Amino acid sequence: MANIFPKATNLILIKAMFALSIIGGLVTVAVWYYFTPKYSRVGYQPVQPVAFDHKLHVGQLGMDCRFCHSYVEMSGHSNYPTTQVCMSCHKQVQADNPKLQPVRDSWATGQPISWVKIHNVPDYAYFNHSAHVNRGISCVSCHGQVNEMNVVFEDKPLSMAWCLSCHRNPQNYVRPIAATAPGSTSPVFNLNWKVPAGMSQAQLGRKLVHDWKIDPPTDCAGCHR
């Protein structure tokens, strides 16, 4: 019986398998690269139960980060502001603003406000807020210019590579802890702080790293305990 299919037909299956393997490899590389925190988390901006404007409160009114996030210097984890903190001002200020109804409801019922967490460090990675801010790492290094955000979003990837870039070169990030002028805010919590004139960040950072004996871990056990 004559063969009704050309000889090239025998190669179709091989060609199809080869093409699928190439496509599968490209898809794997794309997922591996783009499903990292840099692409999947940066820009994350959930809707909060109360439209708290950081640009107004921090940028214009000059509120210190620690007024709301009061445990950041003492605890491994930062805290959300309690309803009592909000109402310490808003019993009088904008007391009838409908946007603040969830705050008033929380105050009346005792139920906490259900803030949506934005910055999530995986459970398998150890991070201590107090250890960082007490060694001159500013809020802005990890959270960006929150004082310019109407609605807070994730500004940094918080990936392992990103963390290691600081641990390997802490001189590029550390700031003085003490306020540099009477009545001023610590550079750690002053998000607009600049290095003093006549000195670079690297020069200041090297001095602080030396004086404070800063030696961040760069091995696996430093964060994966």
NUKOL-580709 format. One record per atom (N, C-alpha, C, O, CB): x negated, y, z. Coordinates in steps of 0.05 Angstrom, whole numbers, padded with zeros to 5 digits, always signed. Each point is the difference from the previous one (the first is absolute). Glycine has a CB too. Layout:
% residues N
XYZ
...
//
This chain:
% residues 225
-00017-00024+00000
+00017+00024+00000
-00018+00025+00000
-00019+00002+00015
+00056-00027+00010
-00030+00044-00042
-00017+00024-00003
+00003+00017+00025
+00021+00002+00012
-00016-00004-00062
-00027+00015+00058
+00000+00018+00023
+00012+00027-00009
-00010+00013-00018
-00032-00036+00038
+00064+00030-00007
+00014+00025-00008
-00010+00025+00015
+00008+00022-00007
+00032-00050-00003
-00058+00024+00029
-00011+00023+00015
-00029+00004-00009
-00015-00019-00004
+00045+00010+00044
-00038+00034-00042
-00028+00005-00008
-00019-00007+00023
+00009-00001+00024
+00006+00038-00054
-00040-00042+00024
-00019-00008+00020
-00004+00020+00023
-00006-00006+00022
-00017-00020-00057
+00027+00052+00028
-00003+00021+00020
+00020-00002+00023
-00004+00011+00021
-00013+00019-00058
+00039-00045+00032
+00020-00004+00021
-00012-00013+00024
+00009+00005+00023
+00027-00008-00058
-00056-00014+00031
-00012-00014+00023
-00014+00019+00019
-00004-00007+00023
-00002-00032-00053
-00001+00063+00021
-00014+00019+00017
+00018+00019+00015
-00009+00015+00017
-00028-00018-00048
+00063+00002+00025
+00019+00019+00012
+00000-00003+00031
-00001+00020+00014
+00029-00021-00056
-00026-00024+00051
+00001-00004+00029
-00025+00009+00014
+00001+00013+00021
+00028-00052-00028
-00052+00034-00006
-00026+00008+00012
-00001+00031+00001
-00009+00012+00020
-00014-00054-00038
+00031+00055-00004
+00000+00029-00001
+00019+00012+00021
-00006+00020+00012
-00005-00022-00061
+00034-00011+00052
+00020+00011+00019
-00011-00003+00028
+00003+00019+00016
+00034-00032-00046
-00050-00009+00037
-00011-00004+00026
-00023+00020+00006
-00002+00011+00022
+00014-00059-00024
-00028+00053-00019
-00022+00020+00003
+00012+00028+00005
-00010+00014+00017
-00020-00043-00047
+00050+00036+00014
+00012+00027+00004
+00013+00003+00027
-00003+00021+00013
+00011-00020-00062
+00005-00022+00058
+00013+00001+00027
-00021+00003+00022
+00004+00014+00020
+00034-00042-00037
-00061+00014+00014
-00021+00002+00020
-00011+00029+00001
-00006+00010+00022
-00005-00059-00029
+00008+00061-00016
-00010+00028-00001
+00020+00019+00013
-00007+00016+00016
-00018-00026-00058
+00051+00007+00035
+00021+00017+00012
+00001-00005+00030
+00002+00019+00015
+00024-00021-00058
-00027-00023+00051
+00000-00006+00029
-00023+00013+00015
+00004+00010+00022
+00019-00053-00032
-00046+00042-00003
-00024+00013+00013
+00003+00030+00002
-00006+00012+00021
-00022-00048-00039
+00039+00049-00003
+00004+00029+00001
+00021+00007+00021
-00004+00020+00014
-00008-00017-00062
+00033-00018+00050
+00020+00005+00020
-00011-00003+00028
+00005+00017+00018
+00030-00033-00049
-00052-00004+00036
-00012-00004+00026
-00018+00023+00007
+00000+00010+00023
+00001-00060-00030
-00018+00059-00012
-00018+00023+00005
+00017+00025+00006
-00008+00016+00018
-00027-00036-00048
+00056+00024+00015
+00017+00024+00004
+00013+00000+00028
+00000+00021+00014
+00009-00019-00063
+00001-00025+00057
+00012-00002+00027
-00021+00004+00021
+00005+00014+00020
+00030-00046-00038
-00058+00019+00015
-00021+00002+00020
-00009+00030+00003
-00006+00009+00022
-00009-00056-00033
+00014+00061-00011
-00011+00028+00000
+00022+00020+00009
-00006+00017+00017
-00026-00030-00053
+00055+00010+00025
+00020+00021+00005
+00018-00005+00024
+00013+00018+00009
-00013-00010-00057
+00000-00032+00059
+00016-00006+00024
-00018+00003+00025
+00005-00014+00020
+00025-00016-00047
-00049+00047+00026
-00016+00007+00023
+00013+00024+00014
+00017+00013-00013
-00060-00030-00009
+00036+00023+00047
+00012+00024+00013
-00003+00026-00015
+00018+00017+00002
-00027-00040+00040
-00013+00025-00058
-00004+00025-00014
+00023+00006-00019
+00007+00023-00004
-00056-00030+00007
+00061-00014-00015
+00021+00004-00019
+00028-00006+00011
+00020+00011-00008
-00053-00022-00027
+00034-00008+00055
+00026-00008+00009
+00010+00016+00025
+00023-00001+00006
-00033-00044-00024
-00009+00059+00031
+00008+00014+00025
-00004+00030-00002
+00016+00015+00011
-00027-00056+00014
-00009+00050-00039
-00005+00029-00002
+00023+00013-00013
+00010-00008-00022
-00060+00001+00019
+00060+00028+00016
+00024+00014-00010
+00026-00009+00013
+00021+00011-00005
-00045-00005-00037
+00022-00028+00058
+00025-00010+00013
+00012+00022+00018
-00014+00011+00017
-00005-00058-00018
+00044+00053-00004
+00013+00023+00013
+00029-00008+00007
+00018+00008-00015
-00048+00025-00009
+00035-00048+00045
+00027-00008+00006
+00017+00023+00010
-00010+00020+00010
-00007-00066+00001
+00043+00042-00013
+00019+00020+00011
+00002-00005+00030
+00006-00023+00009
+00020+00026-00053
-00030+00018+00060
+00001-00003+00029
+00028+00008+00010
+00015+00014-00014
-00064-00004+00017
+00057-00020+00021
+00026+00006+00010
+00004+00030+00007
+00022+00010+00000
-00020-00056+00018
-00025+00060-00014
+00001+00029+00004
-00021+00012-00019
-00023-00009+00000
+00038+00004+00050
-00007+00025-00064
-00018+00013-00020
-00019+00019+00015
+00004+00024+00000
+00031-00027-00036
-00056-00009+00048
-00019+00016+00015
-00021+00011-00020
-00013-00015-00014
+00020-00014+00056
-00009+00055-00042
-00017+00014-00019
-00027+00006+00014
-00003+00018+00016
+00043+00003-00039
-00061-00037+00016
-00026+00004+00012
-00013+00026-00009
-00014+00013+00015
+00008-00063-00014
+00012+00058-00026
-00011+00025-00010
+00009+00024+00017
-00015+00018+00005
+00013-00038-00051
+00027+00019+00054
+00011+00021+00017
-00011-00002+00028
-00010+00020+00011
+00052-00020-00038
-00040-00023+00039
-00007-00003+00029
-00031+00003+00004
-00008+00013+00019
+00048-00042-00013
-00055+00016-00023
-00029+00000+00004
-00013+00023-00016
-00016+00015+00012
+00017-00065-00006
+00006+00052-00031
-00013+00021-00017
+00007+00028+00007
-00017+00017+00002
+00017-00050-00037
+00026+00038+00040
+00009+00028+00005
+00001+00006+00030
-00009+00021+00009
+00035-00023-00051
-00015-00016+00058
+00003+00005+00029
-00025-00007+00016
-00003+00008+00023
+00052-00016-00028
-00067-00007-00008
-00026-00007+00013
+00002-00020+00022
-00017+00000+00018
+00004+00045-00029
+00033-00063+00011
+00002-00020+00020
-00023-00020-00002
-00007-00009-00022
+00057+00014+00022
-00061-00012+00023
-00022-00020+00001
+00012-00028-00004
+00022-00006+00009
-00049+00036+00022
+00012-00047-00046
+00009-00027-00005
+00008-00014+00026
+00018-00016+00001
-00048+00014-00041
+00015+00007+00061
+00003-00014+00026
+00026+00008+00015
+00007-00014+00018
-00056+00011-00016
+00062+00024-00011
+00025+00008+00013
+00021-00022-00005
+00015-00007+00018
-00026+00056-00023
+00011-00060-00019
+00019-00022-00006
-00013-00027+00002
+00013-00019+00010
+00011+00050-00041
-00048-00034+00022
-00014-00026+00001
-00019+00001+00025
-00024+00002-00003
+00027-00008-00048
+00009+00004+00073
-00014+00006+00026
-00019-00021+00010
-00016+00006+00017
+00056+00021-00006
-00039-00051-00022
-00017-00022+00010
-00025-00004-00017
-00016-00018+00006
+00057-00003+00013
-00044+00037-00039
-00021-00007-00020
-00028+00001+00011
-00018-00014-00011
+00048+00033-00023
-00035-00004+00055
-00027+00001+00012
-00004-00022+00021
-00023-00005+00008
+00023+00054-00017
+00022-00063+00017
-00002-00019+00022
+00007-00028-00008
-00007-00019+00015
+00017+00056+00015
+00003-00040-00052
+00011-00026-00007
-00011-00010-00027
-00009+00015-00017
+00050-00004+00042
-00041-00038-00028
-00008-00011-00025
+00019+00006-00022
-00007+00001-00024
-00015-00037+00049
+00047+00041-00018
+00021+00007-00019
+00011+00028+00005
+00004+00008+00023
+00008-00057-00027
-00008+00063-00018
+00013+00026+00003
+00030-00005+00005
+00010-00021-00006
-00045+00044-00024
+00049-00003+00040
+00028-00003+00007
+00017+00019-00016
-00009+00022-00008
-00004-00037+00053
+00038+00008-00049
+00019+00018-00012
+00009+00019+00022
-00001-00006+00024
+00017-00028-00057
-00007+00058+00026
+00010+00019+00020
+00026-00011+00012
+00017-00010-00015
-00039+00049-00009
+00025-00036+00050
+00025-00008+00012
+00021+00022-00004
-00006+00022-00007
-00019-00049+00042
+00050+00020-00030
+00022+00019-00003
-00004+00023+00020
+00007+00023-00006
+00025-00059-00009
-00043+00029+00038
-00004+00021+00021
-00019+00022-00011
+00003+00023+00006
+00005-00057+00030
-00029+00025-00051
-00019+00019-00011
+00015+00018-00020
-00004+00025+00000
-00034-00058+00006
+00054+00022-00023
+00015+00016-00020
+00018+00020+00014
+00002+00023-00007
-00004-00061-00026
+00016+00028+00053
+00020+00017+00014
-00013+00021+00018
+00014+00019+00009
+00018-00057-00011
-00057+00035+00009
-00013+00020+00016
+00000+00027-00014
-00001+00021+00012
-00028-00056+00009
+00030+00034-00048
+00003+00025-00016
+00028+00004-00009
+00011+00022+00001
-00058-00027-00016
+00059-00017+00005
+00025+00003-00015
+00025+00001+00018
+00023+00000-00011
-00045-00023-00026
+00019+00024+00063
+00023+00007+00017
+00007+00029-00005
+00023+00008+00002
-00037-00041+00033
-00006+00049-00042
+00004+00029-00005
-00003+00007-00030
+00016+00015-00011
-00031-00006+00058
-00006-00020-00059
-00007+00007-00028
+00017-00017-00019
-00001-00025+00002
-00046+00039+00012
+00061-00002-00032
+00017-00014-00020
+00018-00020+00014
+00003-00023-00010
-00039+00029-00025
+00047+00001+00057
+00016-00019+00017
+00025-00010-00015
+00009-00022+00007
-00026+00045+00033
+00027-00009-00059
+00025-00008-00014
-00006-00008-00029
+00019-00004-00015
+00007+00034+00045
-00051-00033-00037
-00006-00007-00028
+00010-00029-00005
-00008-00018+00014
-00033+00049-00014
+00058-00034-00021
+00010-00027-00006
-00021-00020-00007
+00004-00024+00004
+00037+00046-00019
-00064-00013+00006
-00022-00019-00007
-00011-00013+00025
-00013-00021-00002
+00002+00049-00038
+00015-00016+00063
-00010-00010+00025
+00020-00017+00015
-00004-00007+00024
-00026+00046-00021
+00053-00045-00015
+00020-00016+00013
-00010-00027+00010
+00007-00008+00022
+00027+00031-00050
-00051-00037+00012
-00011-00026+00010
-00016+00004+00026
+00000-00018+00017
-00001+00001-00064
-00012+00040+00050
-00016+00005+00024
+00019+00004+00024
-00004-00011+00021
-00033+00031-00048
+00058-00005+00022
+00020+00005+00022
+00015-00026+00007
+00006-00004+00023
-00001+00052-00039
+00001-00064-00004
+00013-00026+00006
-00019-00018+00017
+00009-00013+00019
+00018+00017-00062
-00052-00004+00036
-00020-00016+00015
-00002+00010+00029
-00001-00016+00018
-00024+00007-00061
+00026+00035+00046
-00002+00013+00026
+00025-00008+00017
-00003-00004+00024
-00024+00042-00043
+00050-00039+00006
+00025-00005+00015
+00003-00030+00007
+00010-00006+00021
+00010+00045-00045
-00030-00056+00006
+00005-00029+00004
-00024-00014+00013
+00003-00022+00011
+00027+00023-00050
-00054+00011+00038
-00023-00013+00010
-00013-00020-00020
-00020-00013+00007
+00040+00018+00038
-00008-00007-00069
-00011-00018-00020
-00022+00015-00015
+00004+00022-00009
+00040-00046+00004
-00068+00012+00002
-00022+00013-00013
+00006+00005-00030
+00015-00015-00012
-00047-00006+00045
+00019+00041-00044
+00003+00006-00028
-00016-00022-00016
-00022-00007+00008
+00027+00057+00001
+00008-00060-00030
-00012-00022-00015
-00019+00011-00022
+00006+00000-00024
+00035-00028+00032
-00064+00039+00001
-00020+00010-00019
-00010-00023-00018
-00003-00023+00010
-00010+00059+00022
+00007-00031-00057
-00010-00020-00018
-00031+00002-00001
-00011+00021-00006
+00054-00020-00022
-00056-00023+00035
-00029+00000+00001
-00012+00002-00029
+00010-00013-00018
-00009-00014+00060
-00020+00045-00045
-00012+00005-00026
-00027-00014-00003
-00004-00015-00020
+00028+00059+00018
-00041-00040+00021
-00028-00011-00002
-00001-00027+00015
+00001-00001+00024
-00020+00048-00027
+00016-00068-00012
+00000-00027+00011
-00027-00013-00004
-00009-00005-00022
+00058+00001+00014
-00063-00002+00030
-00024-00016-00001
+00008-00029+00003
+00015-00006+00019
-00044+00045+00000
+00019-00057-00035
+00008-00028+00002
-00007-00011+00028
-00018+00009+00013
+00011-00015-00062
+00023-00014+00057
-00004-00012+00027
-00027-00012+00003
-00011-00002+00022
+00059-00007-00020
-00060+00000-00025
-00026-00013+00002
-00024+00019+00001
-00023-00008+00002
+00043-00030-00027
-00014+00064+00025
-00021+00021+00002
+00004+00016+00025
+00022+00010+00006
-00025-00007-00056
-00019-00001+00066
+00001+00015+00025
-00007+00029-00004
-00020+00006-00013
+00008-00048+00038
+00029+00060-00015
-00006+00028-00002
+00008+00014+00025
+00022-00005+00011
-00015+00004-00060
-00024+00017+00060
+00005+00014+00025
-00001+00030-00004
-00021+00011-00007
+00001-00049+00033
+00043+00052-00023
+00001+00029-00005
-00019+00015+00019
-00015+00017-00009
+00062-00022-00007
-00046-00002+00042
-00015+00016+00019
-00030-00002-00005
-00015+00019+00004
+00051-00027+00029
-00046-00016-00042
-00028-00003-00005
-00009+00018-00023
-00023+00009+00000
+00026-00056+00016
+00014+00053-00034
-00007+00016-00023
+00001+00030+00006
-00019+00015-00005
+00036-00051-00025
+00006+00045+00042
+00002+00029+00005
-00019+00009+00022
-00008+00024+00000
+00056-00026-00014
-00055-00016+00032
-00019+00008+00021
-00029-00001-00009
-00018+00005+00016
+00051-00022+00017
-00037+00010-00058
-00027+00001-00012
+00001+00017-00025
-00015-00004-00019
+00004-00041+00038
+00029+00065-00020
-00001+00021-00020
+00013-00006-00027
-00005+00014-00019
-00035-00002+00042
+00056-00033-00025
+00014-00005-00025
+00027+00014+00001
+00017-00006+00016
-00040-00039-00022
+00026+00064-00012
+00024+00017+00000
+00024-00015-00012
-00003-00019-00015
-00026+00059+00011
+00053-00031+00012
+00025-00011-00011
+00000+00002-00030
+00010-00018-00014
+00014+00031+00056
-00036+00009-00052
+00001+00005-00029
-00016-00021-00016
+00006-00005-00024
-00001+00054+00034
-00024-00061+00003
-00017-00020-00015
+00017-00024-00008
-00005-00012-00021
-00035+00027+00047
+00059-00023-00010
+00017-00023-00006
+00027+00007-00010
+00012-00015-00016
-00037-00010+00051
+00036+00048-00027
+00028+00006-00006
+00002+00023-00020
+00023+00006-00009
-00011-00021+00054
-00034+00027-00053
+00002+00022-00019
+00009+00026+00013
+00002+00002+00024
+00007-00035-00060
-00004+00053+00019
+00008+00027+00010
+00030-00001+00007
+00017+00011-00014
-00052+00012-00014
+00041-00036+00051
+00027-00002+00010
+00013+00027+00004
+00024+00004-00003
-00036-00048+00024
-00005+00064-00014
+00010+00027+00005
+00010+00013-00026
+00012+00022+00002
-00044-00018+00036
+00028-00016-00060
+00010+00011-00026
+00023-00018-00012
+00009+00005-00022
-00055+00015+00015
+00054-00040+00023
+00021-00018-00011
+00027+00007+00012
+00004+00000+00024
-00039-00037-00029
+00054+00042-00013
+00028+00002+00010
+00010-00026+00010
+00013-00002+00021
-00005+00039-00054
-00014-00058+00018
+00007-00027+00008
-00026-00017+00000
-00014+00000-00020
+00062+00004+00002
-00054-00016+00040
-00026-00015+00002
+00001-00024-00019
+00020-00014-00002
-00026+00030+00050
-00017-00021-00061
-00003-00023-00017
-00028-00012+00005
-00017+00013+00013
+00049+00006-00048
-00036-00044+00026
-00026-00012+00004
-00019+00011-00021
+00004-00003-00024
+00017-00039+00042
-00041+00056-00008
-00019+00014-00017
-00025-00015-00006
-00013+00004-00021
+00030+00038+00040
-00024-00061-00002
-00025-00016-00003
+00007-00029-00003
+00021-00009+00010
-00047+00043+00016
+00009-00050-00039
+00008-00028-00004
-00002-00018+00025
+00014-00020+00001
-00030+00026-00047
+00000+00002+00065
-00004-00016+00025
-00009-00029-00007
+00006-00019+00015
+00029+00047+00008
-00049-00031-00045
-00010-00026-00008
-00026-00006+00014
-00012+00017+00013
+00035-00013-00057
-00032-00029+00042
-00025-00008+00013
-00024+00016-00012
-00017+00010+00014
+00036-00056-00005
-00019+00048-00035
-00022+00015-00014
+00000+00029+00009
-00021+00012+00004
+00024-00043-00043
+00021+00042+00042
+00002+00028+00008
-00010+00004+00029
-00014+00019+00005
+00054-00013-00036
-00033-00024+00048
-00009+00001+00028
-00031-00002+00001
-00013+00014+00015
+00057-00034+00002
-00054+00001-00032
-00029-00005+00000
-00016+00024-00010
-00022+00005+00008
+00031-00053-00014
+00003+00064-00012
-00014+00023-00010
-00006+00020+00022
-00020+00014-00001
+00043-00020-00043
-00006+00007+00064
-00004+00017+00024
-00019-00014+00020
-00018+00013+00011
+00063+00008-00017
-00041-00046+00011
-00017-00015+00019
-00029+00000-00009
-00018+00000+00016
+00057-00028-00004
-00043+00027-00038
-00028+00000-00011
-00013+00027+00000
-00024+00003+00000
+00037-00042-00027
+00004+00060+00025
-00010+00028-00002
+00016+00018+00019
+00012+00019-00010
-00027-00027-00038
+00014+00003+00074
+00017+00016+00018
-00008+00030+00000
+00016+00017+00007
-00010-00058+00021
-00031+00047-00035
-00009+00028+00000
+00016+00017-00020
+00001+00025+00003
-00046-00040+00010
+00059+00003-00031
+00015+00015-00020
+00028+00007+00011
+00015+00015-00014
-00040-00038-00022
+00032+00014+00060
+00027+00003+00009
+00002+00011+00029
+00020+00014+00006
-00007-00051-00036
-00032+00032+00047
+00003+00007+00028
+00000+00031+00004
-00013+00014-00015
-00009-00057+00028
+00037+00052+00007
+00002+00028+00007
-00006+00003+00029
+00001-00019+00016
+00033+00027-00052
-00041+00017+00045
-00002+00004+00029
+00027-00005+00013
+00021+00004-00011
-00057+00031+00003
+00034-00044+00033
+00025-00005+00015
+00010+00025+00014
+00024+00006+00000
-00039-00054+00007
-00004+00063+00005
+00008+00023+00016
+00008+00023-00019
-00011+00002-00022
-00020-00016+00059
+00048+00031-00028
+00008+00024-00015
-00024+00018-00003
-00017+00003+00018
+00064-00006+00000
-00050+00015-00042
-00024+00015-00006
+00003+00030+00009
-00019+00015-00002
+00011-00046-00037
+00032+00039+00047
+00004+00027+00010
+00021+00000+00022
+00018-00017+00000
-00030+00036-00046
+00011+00000+00065
+00019+00000+00021
+00029+00002-00011
+00006+00017-00017
-00040+00005+00047
+00051-00039-00019
+00028+00001-00009
+00006-00014-00026
+00023-00001-00008
-00020+00043+00032
-00023-00053-00037
+00004-00013-00026
+00005-00030+00005
-00004-00011+00022
-00025+00044-00045
+00038-00047+00002
+00006-00028+00001
-00025-00016-00007
-00016+00009-00016
+00064+00000+00004
-00050-00032+00024
-00022-00018-00007
-00001-00005-00030
+00021-00004-00012
-00018-00018+00057
-00027+00022-00057
-00001-00005-00029
+00012-00027-00008
+00008-00004-00023
-00049+00031+00022
+00043-00046+00019
+00012-00025-00006
+00029+00003-00007
+00011-00014-00017
-00043-00009+00048
+00046+00042-00017
+00028+00004-00004
+00007+00025-00015
+00023+00006-00006
-00016-00030+00048
-00028+00039-00049
+00004+00024-00018
-00004-00010-00028
-00023-00004-00009
+00007+00037+00045
+00038-00037-00051
-00002-00012-00026
-00012+00018-00021
-00007-00009-00022
+00047-00017+00034
-00043+00052-00006
-00012+00019-00019
-00029+00007+00008
-00011+00018-00011
+00057+00000+00002
-00057-00032+00028
-00027+00006+00010
-00020-00003-00022
+00001-00018-00017
+00012+00003+00063
-00033+00033-00047
-00021+00000-00019
-00027-00002+00015
-00003+00010+00022
+00031+00016-00056
-00048-00037+00021
-00027-00001+00012
-00010+00029+00002
+00004+00016-00018
-00013-00062-00002
-00004+00052+00043
-00011+00028+00003
-00018+00008-00022
-00014-00016-00012
+00017+00010+00061
-00002+00031-00055
-00017+00011-00022
-00030-00006+00005
-00009+00001+00023
+00043+00036-00031
-00048-00042-00013
-00029-00006+00002
-00006-00029+00007
-00023-00007+00003
+00018+00053+00011
+00025-00063-00013
-00004-00028+00006
+00018-00017-00017
+00023+00008-00005
-00036+00003+00052
+00004-00033-00056
+00016-00019-00016
+00012-00021+00018
-00009-00004+00022
-00020+00012-00063
+00049-00022+00031
+00012-00021+00015
-00020-00022+00005
-00001-00011+00022
+00045+00021-00042
-00061-00016+00001
-00020-00021+00004
-00020+00007+00022
-00007-00017+00016
+00012+00005-00064
-00013+00037+00049
-00019+00009+00021
+00013-00002+00028
-00011-00010+00019
-00012+00041-00052
+00048-00020+00035
+00014+00000+00025
+00006-00029+00008
-00004-00008+00023
+00024+00053-00032
-00011-00061-00011
+00007-00028+00006
-00023-00016+00010
+00002-00016+00018
+00032+00020-00053
-00058-00001+00022
-00023-00015+00009
-00007+00007+00029
-00008-00018+00015
-00009+00017-00062
+00019+00026+00054
-00006+00008+00028
+00020-00013+00019
-00007-00010+00021
-00012+00054-00037
+00045-00043+00009
+00020-00011+00018
-00003-00031+00002
+00003-00011+00022
+00029+00048-00034
-00038-00050-00010
-00004-00029+00000
-00024-00007+00018
+00001-00019+00015
+00018+00015-00062
-00040+00020+00046
-00023-00005+00016
+00006+00006+00030
-00007-00017+00017
-00023+00029-00056
+00042+00011+00045
+00005+00007+00027
+00020-00018+00014
-00004-00007+00024
-00006+00054-00036
+00030-00056-00002
+00021-00017+00012
-00006-00030-00004
+00015-00017+00009
+00017+00053-00017
-00055-00042-00005
-00007-00028-00005
+00022-00015-00014
+00008-00022+00007
-00037+00023+00034
+00040+00011-00062
+00022-00012-00015
-00011-00022-00019
-00018+00006-00016
+00044+00037+00018
-00016-00067+00001
-00010-00022-00016
+00024-00018-00007
+00003-00022+00012
-00050+00024+00009
+00064+00006-00039
+00024-00016-00006
-00007-00027-00011
-00019-00003-00015
+00044+00045+00006
-00010-00063+00016
-00005-00026-00011
+00007-00002-00029
+00019+00012-00009
-00010-00032+00054
-00025+00005-00060
+00005-00004-00028
+00003-00030-00006
+00004-00008-00023
-00029+00050+00012
+00023-00059+00031
+00003-00029-00003
+00030-00007+00003
+00016+00016+00010
-00063-00025+00006
+00054-00015-00023
+00028-00008+00000
+00012+00001+00028
+00023+00008+00004
-00032-00038-00042
-00007+00023+00059
+00010-00002+00027
+00008+00028+00011
+00014+00001+00020
-00042-00042-00014
+00018+00062-00018
+00006+00027+00010
+00030+00006-00001
+00011+00013+00017
-00056+00001-00032
+00058-00024-00006
+00029+00006-00004
+00017-00025+00001
+00024+00002+00006
-00037+00038-00033
+00002-00063+00021
+00016-00024-00001
-00008-00017+00024
-00018-00017-00001
+00021+00018-00049
+00011+00004+00072
-00007-00013+00026
+00018-00023+00007
-00003-00012+00021
-00015+00056-00006
//
